[in-house]
């Protein structure tokens, strides 16, 4: 069956056999259209009621959400599956228009949850050993490409050899950065804790 809402036309899934709409939102829309056709337009009454009982409605909605978390999550998941392309376009558009805001939010989240982010990276590495190996191989290739003839290889090997436990050898100016790429030389190396190094990535930090 197809949803009776003329602006929707989605297939009705996981609803009663006598259902005429795919969601609660569409059900309200269909009801409004039918009432309008009969000359019983209640939109003004609803607007007035909502304005007068805003806090009451918010509290009722909050209680419903808390009592039906799993049900709502399933409904949202099904809607995302049915409207995958629409969600994808909307998300991409939002990302393009709010890049700085999202970058700042992500940065603040990482600073507040350093332990959690580090553990997630660690767990991802365990689950994706193949990808991790390919990234390491890419990093080694970048090191070879970024190693000039004047680099002191003995000092570089010594820095790696003496790296303290729980620390990584980090490139102060990253080998692969959109602004500037550093060299694989002894004076461009530093010790960073594993957590700080994972959170830094290929960012240029002074």
N, C-alpha and C positions, 0 to 999 in steps of 0.2 A: 504493500500500500504506500501511496505517496502522501506527504503532509498537505493538509488543506490550506495552509498559509500560502497565498499566491507569490509571496516574496521568498519562499523557502524551497518548496518542492523536493525536500529530502525524503529518502525512504524511511518509513517508520520501523524502528528496531527496538526490541525489548520493551514494548508497550502492550497494553491490553488489546484484545482482539477487536474491540469496538472503538479504539482510539482513532481520532481524526487528525492528530498532530504529532510531530516528532519530539516535541519538548514542551515544558510548561510555558515558556515564553511564546511559542507558536500557538499554544492552546488559548492563551489570553488574547492574542492577536486575532485568532479566528472567531472567538466569542465576541470581541469588539466589532468586527466586520459584520457578523450576523445581526447584532443588536442595532448597528447603524442602518443596515438594510431594512430593518423593521421600524425604523424611526425612533429607536431607543438609545441614542448616543449618550453614554454615561461618562465620557472622557472628562468633561468639566467637573462632574461630581467627584470622580476619582482624584483629579488634581487638587481639588479643594480639601478632600479627606486626607490626602497625603500631606498637604501643607499643615493641616491642623494636628495631625498625629504622627509627625515625622519621627520623634524619639521612640514612640510606642512601636512603630513599624520596624525601626532599626533593631530594637531589643528583641522583637519577635523573630526577625530574620536571623539574628545572632544565635538565639537559642536553637532555631531549626538547624542551622549549619553545624553547631556543636553536636547535636543529637543525630545528625545524618551525614557525618564526614565521609564514610565509605561510599554511601549511595551517591553523594554529590561528586566524589572523585571518579566513580565509574561513569557517571553521566558526562562529565567533562572529557574523560578519556574517549568515550564513544563519539562525542561531538568533534573532537580533534581528529579522530580517524576518518569520520565522514567528510570533514571540511579541511583535510590536510593541506591542500594547495592554498586555500584561503588563509589559513593560519601561517603558512610558510611565507606568503607574500607580506602579510601584516607584520610578522616578526622582523623580516628583512628590512622593511620600510622603517620600522621603529628603530632598529639598530643603526641604519644610515643617518637618521635624523637626531639620534641621541648618543653618538659615539663617545663624546667627552664625558657625558654624565655616567654612562655605563662603565667606562674605564675607571672613573673616580670611585664609583660604587664598588667595583671589583677590588680595587686597591685597598679601600677601607675595610672590606670584608677580610681580605688576606692578612691585613695588619691585626685585626681583631681575633682572627682564628689561625694563627701561624702553625700551631701544633696540629690542628685538624687538616689544614691544607698540605702540610708536609706528609702526614700519614696517608692522605689520599693519593699523593704522588707516588709514595712508596708502594701502596697497595696496587696502584695502576701498573707499576713496573713489574710486580709479581704476576699479575694477570696477563700482561702483554709483553712477554719476554722477547718475542720476535721483533716487535716494533722498537723495543728498547735497544736491542742489538743494532738495528738499522740506524737509529739515531746516533748511537755511539760511533758507528762506522763513518757516518756523515761528518761527525765532529772531528774524528781523526783525519779525515780527508781535508777538512778546513784547516786543521793545524798544519798539515804538510804544505798546503797551498800558502798559508800565512807565515811560514817560517823563512825569514830572509837568510842570506849567506852569512851575515855578521852576527847571527844569533849564537849565543854561547850555550851549546847543547849540554855541556858538562854541568853547568849551573842549573839548567832547566831540569835535568835528570835528578840533581840533588834536591831541588825544591819539591819535586814529586815524591822522592824517596823519603824525605823528612816530614811529609804531611802528617799532622797530628790525627789521632783517631777521632772520628766523628766530624772531621773537616774535609772540605774539597779544595782542590787547587782551582782558583777562578781567574778568568781573564778580566782585568780591570776595565779595559776597553774591549767589549765582546768581539769575537772573530766574525760574527754575522749579525750586523745591526743595520737598520734602514738609514740611519744618519751617518755613522762612521764605523769602519771595520778596523779592529786592532790587529797587532802582530803577535805571533807566538814567540815572544822573546822573554828573557828572564825578568826585565823590569816591568813587564805587563802582567805579572803573575802575583797573586796574593792568596792567603788562606782565608776561607770563609766557612762557617759552620754549614753542615749539610742542609739544614733548614733554610738558612739565609740564601744559600746558593740556589736552591730549588725555587724559592720565591722570586729571586732576581731574574732568572732565565737569561735572555739575551738583551736585557735592558741596560741602558747606559746610565750608571749612577755615580755621582761624584760626592 
